[in-house]
Amino acid sequence: MSVSLIAGQAMAQQQQTITYPETKKVDTIDNYHGTQIADPYRWLEDDHSPETKAWVDAQNKVTENYLSNIPFRAEIRKRLEELWNYPKNGAPTKHGNYYYFFKNDGLQNQSILYRSATLGGAPEVFLDPNKLSAAGTTALGSMSFSKDGKHFAYLLSKAGSDWQEGFVMDVETRQLLSDKLEWVKFSGLSWKGNGFYYSRYDKPDEQNKLSQKNEFQKVYYHRLGDPQEKDELIYVDKEHPLRNAGVDVTEDERFLILSTSEGTSGRELWFRDLQNPAQKEFTLLVKGFANEPDVIDNDGDKLLVRTNHNAPNYKIVLIDPANPAEANWKVIVPEKKEALQGVGLAGGKLFLSYLKDASTRVYQYDYKGKLEHEVKLPGLGTASGFGSKKEDKEFFYTYTSFITPPAVYKYEVATGVSTLYNKAEVKFNPAEYETKQVFFKSADGERVPVFLSYKKGIRLNGNNPVLLYGYGGFNIAMTPSFSVSNLYFMEQGGIYAVVSLRGGSEYGEAWHKAGMMEKKQNVFNDFIGAAEYLIKAKYTNPGKIAIRGGSNGGLLVGACMTQRPELFKVALPAVGVMDMLRFQKFTIGWAWAVEYGSSDNAEQFKYLLKYSPLHNLKPGTAYPATLITTADHDDRVVPAHSFKFAATLQADNAGPNPTLIRIETQAGHGAGKPTSKMIDEAADIWAFTMYNLGMHK
């Protein structure tokens, strides 16, 4: 659908009259270190109460009424469905006698796991998640094949919740075994012998399982055929309820690696040599929690570890578990100018993924640290999937960019040659679009990159609509990725701009630390600075800028729209952390205190209060047109954040712009969301955005 078609359907934008639901206020006041903070919408934290449910229904009705009056909403959904409807093929992996790969025919709610006996051979369905729930809301999570390829363990999530159930399948017959695991969360599945290790919590209170704090994560070993109550408890830390724990087994099944963390930043590593029957307990390998070490693999009786200890951009060291003191570490691959994001294992080699200005570079090394090949990639993009067994001579990886749909390449380990294996065919012409990277100076002079993607031939007349996207936190990099939803916006003449904000991992741990704790304001300054740069460079103007982000990115949008409401026309905070004084009280929120700080600490409370989106809304202020999105089963960032922010925003907004909230049902934080719900949500977001940016006549 073109801009001209929209123009033919809609006259000049008419401001809709909105009557918001009445939201009662209660006299809840908290004392934070001598400071009184009112929380009048505290009652919305109880997502089970009839009052909250009635409020949710009323808000959704108001939002649906507004969206249904946008004349081109149906046309947007139709075009999105056309763009979405293309076969999506994942990279094959070999397990036992079969190659396995995911495929979605186009509009299936969940991708199906197929297998074939030979590469390119006739595929058969191995596991179809679409048959597990009528609405397609049951999604496949972690999964793992046994070393001999005879058994398949996997986790399922329902309605987007982080809670998962585990099952085991006989590979040859595709029959489920009697095994069933419950109350699994934030866990992998790591095989050893006739069973596997996993992490779980005790059974939660049924009524509050989506909001209560998650404490005392435990590690178990499950032996095939046993009921869960017979699983062997491998590890629990009774002195530190707010620590996460998980284990992995090295490929040769010699070492069991325990990783513990006090939150989302910093780890401690322990090990057991499973060949040594005398070692019954875990032994400390790398003391925590100041750095981010992770074991890559073992080289005989030594362990290869990626670490940022005295190396903000990471290095690889060899540690002798018998003498793990730092003085005995041997550097295998030294720190480089670029940040080492991760290390994959394939064909008995190490594949090191670096970021060069937020774009992937991959290099093949041997276990002794010798560089053998650079993996030649097509351009500025993201490559992933560098993992296979040691005996494999070839494997498959995926490459994508903002304007390149995912393509699967076959890689030969001996020669370092990549060959195109499969590419997605989307109903658009990539040659008509381009991506370029620009840099600007943030408020403190830091150089920050922005990716700009748009249709070729754009004019720098200061009048182009822009969707500015960012995340900026938790050591997560924003690298180029393909989205038909964002493609739709570009198709209409919009510029899709992604800012590589501080707080991410784009330039290593120093970049991360420059955007966390008391330095979190740098992240918001970077995002605001990107908007100001695009205005100054004549790409756009404040009346044409929409800002978008989810989760920590929802916090980003909330902070920026409250700090600079005049700079943006549209704000789209999704599943955001909006209440920075109470986030640690729900589900896994306590784990973010190492990133944000906590209001329980007097000094940290001061800077959290300065930017907390909920607490910086001011009565009588004209805010951007805002569409808040959340979901009823979000047990990562509980929906109360968005509920309270929406109620306060509606009460305080003095301008003509709409302030709405869209609350999805049978959905969570985002993972596993069915295709139909993704298209519905995208259509609503683009309709709201384009209507308020005036992308029609």
Secondary structure, DSSP 4 states (H G I P E B T S, - for coil): --HHHHHHH--SPPPPP--PPP------EEEETTEEEE-TTGGGG-TTSHHHHHHHHHHHHHHHHHHHTSTTHHHHHHHHHHHH-S-EEPPPEEETTEEEEEEE-SS-SSPEEEEESSTTS--EEEE-GGGGSTTS-EEEEEEEE-TTSSEEEEEEEETT-S-EEEEEEETTTTEEEEEEEEEE-S---EEETTEEEEEE-PPPPSTTTTTSPP---EEEEEETT--GGGPEEEE--TT-TT-EEEEEE-TTS-EEEEEEESSSS--EEEEEETT-TT--S-EEEE--SSS--EEEEEETTEEEEEE-TT-TT-EEEEEBTTB--GGG-EEEE---SSEEEEEEEETTEEEEEEEETTEEEEEEE-TTS-EEEEE--SSSSEEE-----TT-SEEEEEEEETTEEEEEEEEETTTTEEEEEEE---SS-GGGEEEEEEEEE-TTS-EEEEEEEEETT---SS---EEEE----TT--------HHHHHHHHTT-EEEEE--TTSSTT-HHHHHTTSGGGTHHHHHHHHHHHHHHHHTTS--GGGEEEEEETHHHHHHHHHHHH-GGG-SEEEEES----TTTGGGSTTGGGGHHHH--TTSHHHHHHHHHH-GGGG--TTB-PPEEEEEEETT--SS-THHHHHHHHHHHHHB-SSS-EEEEEESS--SSTT--HHHHHHHHHHHHHHHHHHHT---
